[in-house]
């Protein structure tokens, strides 16, 4: 299902889910789960990803947006958010939710929500962007201590354009809280 779900055009960076997950979701309690977070040999050098597909059509993804955000020779920040990983994660989640809905033969619209959270209470999110192909802290961006969730709706019979529009709407809602625009 992961291979079918990532047909949407990538805006930046490589695909996340097929490269980081085994594409072999294990059946859990009323859901299917695929993750690299709980396997120590996988999570040491790779970005952490958790994917859950529930029997009721709910799709939950969690992605580590801070891992290896900046090269070692750059000053490190407390809570970096890699913008191109955020963009890819949102777009791939939209595509996966659409594929999961088709597998379940659901013809209802789907409500979507994108959230960026942390347990830390006194740190600020710092956006990391590509500057001439190199990761850099965005100097002119806001650094909020909390981000509001963004919401979207996926129509029942969504085509590729509707998937891209929904992914863009959710991503822009998160990026605008940093004062950043979607790359073209």
C-alpha positions in Angstrom: 0.0 0.0 0.0 2.9 2.4 0.7 4.2 2.1 -2.8 0.8 2.9 -4.3 0.2 5.8 -1.9 3.2 7.9 -2.9 2.3 8.7 -6.5 1.8 12.4 -5.8 4.6 14.6 -7.0 7.2 15.4 -4.4 7.8 19.0 -3.8 11.2 18.7 -2.0 13.4 15.8 -1.0 13.1 12.1 -1.3 10.1 10.0 -0.3 9.9 9.2 3.4 7.7 6.3 4.0 8.9 3.7 1.5 12.5 4.5 2.3 12.1 4.3 6.1 9.5 1.7 6.6 9.5 -2.0 5.7 6.2 -1.8 3.7 5.0 -4.7 5.8 2.4 -3.4 8.3 1.8 -5.7 11.2 -1.7 -6.3 12.4 -2.3 -4.8 15.8 -5.4 -4.3 18.0 -8.0 -3.1 15.3 -5.2 -1.5 13.3 -2.2 -2.2 11.1 1.1 -0.7 12.3 4.5 -0.1 10.5 7.3 1.7 12.3 11.0 1.9 12.7 10.9 3.5 16.1 10.8 0.3 18.1 13.6 -1.6 16.3 16.9 -0.4 17.7 19.0 -1.3 14.7 16.6 0.7 12.4 16.1 3.7 14.6 19.8 4.5 15.3 20.7 6.1 12.0 17.3 6.7 10.4 14.5 9.2 10.8 11.8 7.8 13.1 8.4 7.1 11.5 5.3 5.6 13.0 2.3 4.7 10.7 -1.0 3.4 11.9 -4.0 2.5 9.7 -7.1 1.8 11.8 -10.1 -0.3 10.9 -12.4 2.7 10.9 -10.3 4.5 8.2 -8.2 6.6 10.5 -4.6 7.0 9.5 -2.1 8.3 12.0 1.5 9.1 11.1 4.3 10.4 13.4 7.6 11.6 11.9 10.7 12.9 13.6 11.1 16.3 12.0 14.3 17.2 13.8 16.7 14.3 13.1 20.0 15.4 11.4 18.4 18.8 10.7 21.7 20.7 10.4 25.2 19.6 9.5 27.6 19.1 12.4 29.6 22.2 11.5 26.5 24.5 11.9 25.4 25.9 15.2 22.7 23.6 16.6 19.3 24.8 17.7 17.0 23.3 20.4 14.0 22.2 18.4 14.6 22.3 14.6 11.8 21.5 12.2 13.0 20.5 8.8 10.6 22.1 6.3 11.1 19.7 3.4 10.5 16.7 5.7 7.4 18.3 7.0 6.1 18.9 3.5 6.8 15.3 2.4 5.3 13.8 5.5 2.0 15.8 5.0 1.8 15.0 1.3 2.5 11.3 1.8 0.0 11.0 4.7 -2.7 12.6 2.5 -1.9 10.0 -0.3 -1.8 7.1 2.2 -5.1 8.2 3.8 -6.7 8.3 0.3 -5.3 4.8 -0.5 -6.5 3.4 2.8 -10.0 4.8 2.2 -10.1 3.1 -1.2 -9.1 -0.2 0.3 -11.9 0.1 2.8 -14.3 1.0 0.0 -15.4 4.1 1.8 -17.1 6.8 -0.3 -17.4 9.4 2.4 -15.3 12.6 2.6 -12.4 12.5 5.0 -11.5 15.1 7.5 -7.7 15.6 7.8 -5.7 17.3 10.5 -2.0 18.1 10.6 -0.3 18.7 13.9 3.3 19.5 15.0 3.9 18.8 18.7 6.6 18.3 21.3 6.7 17.4 24.9 9.1 20.3 25.7 7.2 23.2 27.1 9.7 26.0 27.1 11.4 25.5 23.7 10.6 27.1 20.4 10.2 25.4 17.0 13.0 26.6 14.7 12.4 26.1 11.0 15.2 24.7 8.9 15.0 25.5 5.1 17.1 24.8 2.1 19.2 27.8 1.1 20.9 27.1 -2.2 20.6 23.4 -1.5 22.1 23.5 2.0 20.1 23.3 5.2 20.0 26.5 7.1 18.1 28.0 10.0 15.6 30.5 8.5 16.7 33.8 10.1 13.6 35.7 9.2 11.1 33.1 10.2 9.0 33.1 13.4 9.9 30.6 16.1 6.7 29.8 17.8 6.6 27.8 21.1 3.4 26.0 19.9 1.8 25.4 16.5 -2.0 25.3 15.9 -3.3 22.3 14.0 -4.4 22.7 10.5 -7.5 21.1 9.0 -8.6 20.0 5.5 -11.1 17.8 3.9 -10.5 15.2 1.2 -13.5 14.8 -1.2 -14.9 11.3 -1.6 -13.7 10.8 -5.2 -10.4 12.7 -5.1 -8.2 12.8 -8.1 -4.5 13.7 -8.1 -5.2 17.4 -8.2 -7.5 17.2 -5.2 -4.8 15.2 -3.3 -2.2 17.8 -4.1 -4.5 20.7 -3.2 -5.4 19.1 0.2 -1.7 18.4 0.9 -0.8 21.9 0.0 -3.6 23.4 2.2 -2.5 21.4 5.3 1.2 22.2 4.7 0.7 25.9 4.1 -1.3 26.1 7.3 1.7 24.8 9.3 4.4 26.7 7.3 2.5 30.0 7.6 2.8 29.8 11.4 6.6 30.1 10.8 6.0 32.9 8.4 7.2 30.7 5.5 5.6 30.1 2.1 5.4 26.8 0.2 8.2 26.4 -2.3 7.2 26.4 -5.9 
